[in-house]
């Protein structure tokens, strides 16, 4: 099965992910070994931080593509951001001061784990009103959502899409959260599963085990949709593929 990783921190030296090109290269090799053929890099963009500019992210992405070619990894890479929501985010998106995913109209949005549901919903509406489709990053981390799983479908009805981490599906964060996430998958309430990888060991880019589990429990169509096809659709809708 072909896989795509649309949320990871592989670009070197610009956030809490890979600190240097050496580790970035090792992470790319792991992605290839896992069967990943398309990657969207999503370095953090946070308020009151020294965030890498879109130009820097695009430059580093081009460098990673060179390495993938040199190493014959069979991977295509794209640029994006994981955006911690704050009031100016819709304006930054409109002005191109923060990156959507692969030049598409989809933006990967995260929140603090303790953010209240009403604030999350309001923030996602603001992103939608600015003309972008918000993808809620690792929805399982937000206590005021995962404790009330029906709220996930409320956000989908609003127009948002949902991403969960492969490690959560595999049980890294406990049985209860694992079961809730798997139930969401069975109800077609998850659009993307990604690695959210930050290094090549503790938070490595591992996706194939999750892919096999999803395929076995929920079918090949489900696995293909949330581990490859949906990510490819947004890549092909983006300016980088036009």
Phi, psi and omega in degrees: 000132174286144181233154174228141179245107187257012178208107180198164184236069186261333181300137189281132164074019182238353172209208182271016176270222182303128182280339184207171184294330180299313179290322177304318180294318178298322179292322175298319178298319178296317178303315180297318180296332179280350180098013180278131180244348178222134181227135168251119178281134185228067177299151182296145169230114188229153176293144176060031173239160174275086184277143174295140180287159174307321180299317179294317179298317179294322178295315179293324177297317178299321178295319178295326177294321176301315181295317179300322178289315180301324182269002180053047184274345180068033182242137170253137185238153185219161184257148175196191173218154163257115192254116173283118190295135167214172193302329185276355186302314179303319179293319178298321177296315181299324182271357181074022181272355172219151190267137165281185182272114176056033178076009180277187174263015179260131180240132180274114188244131175240166180223166171292146183304331183265007180300137181286149184302316182300323179290320178298313180299316179297318180296317179296322176298320179297320178295317178298318181295334177279356176100017182237150176266115179280135170253120181283114181289138178030069185301336183292349182274347187266111189300326183277000173249308187293337175285346181223074190305336179297340179292335176300315180292331175296321179290323177296318178297329177293330181127001180277163172241163192236132175239139172234159180272141179302322182297328178291318177302326182275359173098012183298329184254023172107158185295317185297310180295321178303315182293321178296315181295317179295326177294321176298319178298315182296334180265011180060035180257012176236128181262333184216139165243131183220173186275327191051038184291142178238346181201191182253013181227279186293321179235060185282159179281078181253123185226335188293322179299318177296318180300316180296319180296313181298318180298318181291317186276326189236357175102158182295321181297316179297312181299314180298321183294311189268349179250357180208299193297315182297320178295318179295324179298319180286328175298313183288342175277347185275163183295335182291343180250006181272000000 
